[in-house]
Amino acid sequence: MDSITTSSYAVHFNQRAYDALNEHLTATTYSKIFILVDENTKRDCLDDFKKHTLGNFDFGILEIVSGESQKTIPTCIQLWEALSDGDADRKSLLINLGGGVITDLGGFVASTFKRGIAFINVPTTLLAMVDASVGGKTGVDLGPLKNQVGVINQPEMVLIISEFLTTLDQRQLQSGFAEMLKHGLIRSAAYWDTLKTNTGFTNMDHLIYDSVTIKNDVVLQDPTEQHLRKILNFGHTLGHAVESYFLESKARKTLLHGEAIAIGMILEGYLSKELTGLPETELEDIKTIFLNRYPKTEFSETDIAGILSLLKFDKKNSHGNINFVLLKKIGDPVIDVKIPHELFGRAFAYYNRS
Amino acid sequence: MDSITTSSYAVHFNQRAYDALNEHLTATTYSKIFILVDENTKRDCLDDFKKHTLGNFDFGILEIVSGESQKTIPTCIQLWEALSDGDADRKSLLINLGGGVITDLGGFVASTFKRGIAFINVPTTLLAMVDASVGGKTGVDLGPLKNQVGVINQPEMVLIISEFLTTLDQRQLQSGFAEMLKHGLIRSAAYWDTLKTNTGFTNMDHLIYDSVTIKNDVVLQDPTEQHLRKILNFGHTLGHAVESYFLESKARKTLLHGEAIAIGMILEGYLSKELTGLPETELEDIKTIFLNRYPKTEFSETDIAGILSLLKFDKKNSHGNINFVLLKKIGDPVIDVKIPHELFGRAFAYYNRS
């Protein structure tokens, strides 16, 4: 499978990924190489990954507890200190082996340790493969506010090893699939049609490749998210708020990122029908596909108020306005849409009565 | 006074600085403007600064406690949260009004808040004017390790208002003067000769301009510190270790940055005489000038061991080697010099017996 070249680095796949890694490690004299894992990727992926690295590397292993609740500054402090204690210097390398928490947080830790050391991302979840591989976003949460602290910085390379998908359960696979479905909604009706009938996760190598290509095309045209790149936020404005609200709530079960943005895409699909002309049949298609794949949630009035109160912290906002990405039709987005406040309640009502 | 153009922004002086600021604030639509101060700059500089801004700005004031001991991640968390609470968004601006702690820490907070917002530095100490104005280094300390966490990122502009020097006491002025003397030692014997007889801080506008010009010339030639820029670290490898050691020690009085690197320059001057041919007369000149300006310290064997144990964390190191900048003669530095371990004891002995 060909590699995909982004602004400043390449995304490599499967055997080509290991070859590229080994070429890079041979060509670059790193003083020390660290691998960041959580307990899951330590158990399921680390040995396999190390087995594929040629040469006699004395990897330093950094381990954190898995889960979005660990994507915090205190975890960063733990890792900055571990790097210091492990004698990491400016010529060291950090390999982030894990899901989006590991690649987002590890990328931020590397980008800020001694004002920046090199890092390589090896996403092991479907979500991280299709979403976090391209774009250079790193960051951590600040209390309930997602990715409030971070930088844009590029890894040396990204390695997508689809073999690691076998370590995931169905729920995690579905979570990643939501971002792929989003790529169809914002960029390609044909891709959406291909994905929506794919219930068995078949042909994943090619579908992942297509998703990375779609995201890369968007990011290359607008690296700093001035205009086009905003379309990647479809479903995320409300989806992030839903995700944050559930993460903080003691009473509610935490949602996976894909589960939250699936809800966000139904809600923002409804707003699209109301405001930007998304045909009702397409809205029904979107709702049906997402409700078939993802668990239904009930939102009380209290929940809705709590979720809306988190909206103002979304990073896509400026000057006090909340800007949404909506759809004119599937594959055809509109950016910077303002939403009359009363529509939010109707969107949640539409979701609740589904 | 002409402005100095760096890689991506300008350093403006005095009235021209205020003019440039007002032009910038008129031309750019910021959603909100925050000013970061400590209790000193809030009392001594803030009103004067605000008086010079035209237009009706509703500045958000962020205040931290002064001092190097505050240059930490917990202070960053306090500021990231204050920005969130103050509804800062990606189109907001942070103006850092203060010494090096404020500009280093405020620059880091701005560079990482929502993956980066704009910031302007207004250094109010001599040290920050001549050292922190150029180069884009931001960062905070991690325990005893100085600037261990940070990024390289450029402000929108830097405003040097020499009027603010009147708010400083003699000790703070001397601290900044140490960096200016360093600029002479690494780049211009003539500048060193001009400065060394200047005991009354006269003609400071021009001398500051010369220092910023020297640093800017170096940084422009090597923005990422691969080679030439390393010369700016003269006196800092041992000086940082001395500074960190005193900062952590309960028994010893904390040194100002310039006081610590003045000691570092005597120590590294001694190493230069031993290893790179610095003439003994020039070493004596360096020692005399620094001892006349800065308080003498006594280093016990315990102190020296503690200081040397901090050396390995210096950011300039790689592959386990400690690289020093030494001098062949005043104005003529050499980079990447390795030091035989036994010389450190002799360098401290030279300082102690002075």
Interface residues (C-beta under 8 A of the other chain):
Chain A: T29 S31 I73 C76 I77 W80 E81 S84 D87 D89 R90 K91 S111 T112 F113 K114 R115 G116 K137 T138 G139 L142 G143 L145 N147 Q148 V149 G150 V151 I152 K312 F313 K315 K316 N317 S318 H319 G320
Chain B: T29 S31 I73 C76 I77 W80 E81 S84 D87 D89 R90 K91 S111 T112 F113 K114 R115 G116 K137 T138 G139 L142 G143 L145 N147 Q148 V149 G150 V151 I152 K312 F313 K315 K316 N317 S318 H319 G320
